[in-house]
Amino acid sequence: MPCTSPAAIPKEQGCHRTPRLGASGRSTANPSQGVAVKFGVVSEAQVNRGMSYGVRLRESLDELTFAEEMGFDFIGFSEQHFMEGQWSTPAPELLMAVLADRTHSIKLRQMAVVNLGLNHPIRIAERLNTLDLLTRGRNRVEIASARSNNAKYMTAFGIDPARTRGEWRENLEVMIRAMNEDEVEFYGEYYKVGRVAVTPRRESKEQIPVYVTATSPESHFQIGKLGLNLMTADTYVGWEYQQILIDEYRRGLAEAEPIGGLYEPSGNITGFTFPAYCAESNEKALDEASVNIRGMLESVRELAEGLIATKAPGYQYWEDFAERLRTRGDDLAYLNESTPMIMVGDPDWMIERLRKLEGMGINEIVLKLDGYGHAKTKKAIEMIGKYVIPEFRSNGGSIPENGYVRMGIDNVGRFEL
């Protein structure tokens, strides 16, 4: 599960020089208006019972490569550590490099990198520039930023949970400056970077888009104020809360102040699902996904309780999420309807759900399609590629009335592959 951003972000610190791009303007328009919904797939290489890590990693690479064939817009892995027997992506940058070699034009978005001490921001920029070179500078590389959602990270890597807000903010700024300035120099509380030119430089002329994952209203506002793209999740609280989050992001975006004036506010809003699944009927989809949903929800609850136990102020709002999963976590049908974070159904149901999200201002959706078994996961990707994505791409009669149905033939199948 992509990590969450801080609930509050301190003001900029440090110093810099030599900006490559001039100061940006400000935008108050809804960026999603008139833009077709984009579709992405994220994998965390969930291992199934009796399966080796190596087998699952190779399967995950095949699944995400297949997503390009099925018309998805972006793919990627998240960064996960110490999730034994579950998610196996502690080195997503290696997996992203393999995807760069196996795919052709689809966007490659890491969802997300942990911007804390375990990942120095200069090293993040170097990896992203290198990945851009491997894609021949075709503007395919994207990055999502996150603060840790796993207390085990902090213990293992010596990170103080009470200080992650400030450290995340500085790490993010140094990363952005390193990607966009000819030379970067920064002196803050957590990072001190002497004047250096980061090499290799990327070939793409466009900037690498930066997204930030978020779950609290305060963090949504601050991300908007930074003019960065958003990956939003209501963390199972519900539709009304999701709209509050989006509104707060837009409120911040209306007074956006990009870091160093290095980029234009773009304001893409990506809705994050955890998990998603698609089958021939709603009943079949929920039945086939039920074990995986329960496991993922239990994992989220354990992560939330681990963060709460740190007693750090930036994580205590997770108590609401943990309580909801404790009290309603067994009612999968209820959760599937009451929160946009779970998206399990047939193509018609998914289209209706996506139209509702589109109306709220979400113009991208990332689907966590992972852990159902290789064949079922690829089938779900194919189902969405054939029956959901075209609904948001097609014009007029490119999705015709079925000829057999028009002839009155009985038992014409729906959603055949």
HELIX and SHEET records of a PDB file:
HELIX    1   1 TYR A   53  GLU A   69  1                                  17    
HELIX    2   2 PRO A   92  ARG A  102  1                                  11    
HELIX    3   3 PRO A  121  LEU A  134  1                                  14    
HELIX    4   4 ALA A  151  PHE A  157  1                                   7    
HELIX    5   5 PRO A  161  ARG A  163  5                                   3    
HELIX    6   6 THR A  164  ASN A  180  1                                  17    
HELIX    7   7 PRO A  217  LYS A  225  1                                   9    
HELIX    8   8 TRP A  239  LEU A  253  1                                  15    
HELIX    9   9 ILE A  259  GLY A  261  5                                   3    
HELIX   10  10 ASN A  282  ALA A  309  1                                  28    
HELIX   11  11 PRO A  313  TYR A  315  5                                   3    
HELIX   12  12 TRP A  318  ARG A  328  1                                  11    
HELIX   13  13 LEU A  332  SER A  338  1                                   7    
HELIX   14  14 PRO A  347  MET A  360  1                                  14    
HELIX   15  15 HIS A  374  TYR A  387  1                                  14    
HELIX   16  16 ILE A  389  PHE A  392  5                                   4    
HELIX   17  17 GLY A  396  SER A  398  5                                   3    
HELIX   18  18 GLY A  403  MET A  407  1                                   5    
SHEET    1   A 9 LYS A  38  SER A  43  0                                        
SHEET    2   A 9 PHE A  74  PHE A  77  1                                        
SHEET    3   A 9 LYS A 107  VAL A 114  1                                        
SHEET    4   A 9 VAL A 141  ALA A 146  1                                        
SHEET    5   A 9 VAL A 210  ALA A 214  1                                        
SHEET    6   A 9 ASN A 229  THR A 232  1                                        
SHEET    7   A 9 ILE A 269  PHE A 272  1                                        
SHEET    8   A 9 GLU A 364  LYS A 368  1                                        
SHEET    9   A 9 LYS A  38  SER A  43  1                                        
SHEET    1   B 2 VAL A 184  TYR A 187  0                                        
SHEET    2   B 2 LYS A 192  VAL A 196 -1                                        
SHEET    1   C 2 ALA A 276  CYS A 278  0                                        
SHEET    2   C 2 MET A 343  GLY A 345  1                                        
END                                                                             
